[in-house]
Amino acid sequence: MSYIVVLLFSLGVCVVHCGRHTLQYDISLVSSYSHSVPHYTITAYIDGLQYGRYDSATRRGQVLIPSMVIPSRSTHLKHMLLQIEFAQKQEVAEKQKMESLMGFLNKTHGNGEFHVFQRKFACELHKDGTISGYDEIAFDGKELMTFDRERVVHVPVTQEALAMTQLWNRNYDYAKINKLYMENDCIENMKMYLLYVSTDLERKVLPKVKVSSSESDSGADLHCSVYGFYPRDVEVKWIKNGRDEIHSEEAAQILPNPDGTYQIRVSVGVTPEGGANYSCHIDHSSLENPMVVPFVSNRRSISQIKIPIMAAFFLIFLALGMLTRMRRNKGSESSQESLSSEEENPEPFA
């Protein structure tokens, strides 16, 4: 049985498109079932566009792009049913491999813990007709092994995966199956899908941008949030004084939105400098020219804040002083009136 989990959601006339194209499958398997997270999922992308999905909760394939929904015909229906059946059988095989992997890593299911097996498989067709691809396997968010297409072997990324890859390369045909699928079926399927998604791939949506800041130990962090753009590829960077690029210490990830667009946030740390200005630069295929969004701080300088505060306190003290003086004057006048009254009407001696 093939180790590669693949869902083919449509059939069509094979056409050759110019440029570089990628067909990718993201596979995820969770060791303990949760109703909020499907136990086993496959998400399919072509040139970064999510077009199909399968999960063990529904045990069905789902087409996510209307242009790939082909009118019901016997050949297409038969193909779809075969692919669903294949995915269901492959789910069992993937679980067996995950159990084997957990044994090598001394992992268990106890104490309510769960573990996640992830895989990213893709084939790539370049403009000159050459073929490449990749196959990456991770466990609990840590990459374990990759696939070397030239040597037709799995290569460990960490020492703990060494024994597992040796076993796979020695006793199983996983690597050979990967190479055959990557260079043949995967490429042909890609050409089929391109026929139906070409319009979607040419769609362009302008990005929306919001800049903000937050306090940090060394000064301030500037954030440039770019969202609602399509296609996926975008370049976002911070520029100081219109010429100096500020490199971010954290890697920014492009994330998908529910509506098929994408989002990214790029943050950089800066220290207070008099006269320095900052701007976020965005370059995207939907833009005729790169977009420049300046950062405008809402904070005023300390001296600007101190002056009105001191003035306010001065006015308050002045008003309190005048009020106290008025009360004293009033009290003095009352005392004098009382003394005058006593002098005019003295009480008789007993």
Secondary structure, DSSP 8 states (H G I E B T S, - for coil): --SS-------------SS-EEEEEEEEEESS-BTTB-SEEEEEEETTEEEEEEETTTTEEEE--GGG-----HHHHHHHHHHHHHHHHHHHHHHHHHHHHHHHTT----TT---EEEEEEEEEE-TTS-EEEEEEEEETTEEEEEEETTTTEEEESSGGGHHHHHHHHHH--HHHHHHHIIIIIHHHHHHHHHHHHHHHHH--B--EEEEEEEE-SSSEEEEEEEEEEBSS-EEEEEEETTTEEE--SS----EE-TTS-EEEEEEEEE---TT--EEEEEEETT-SS-EEEE-------HHHHHHHHHHHHHHHHHHHHHHHHHHHHHHHHHHHHHHHHHHHS-----
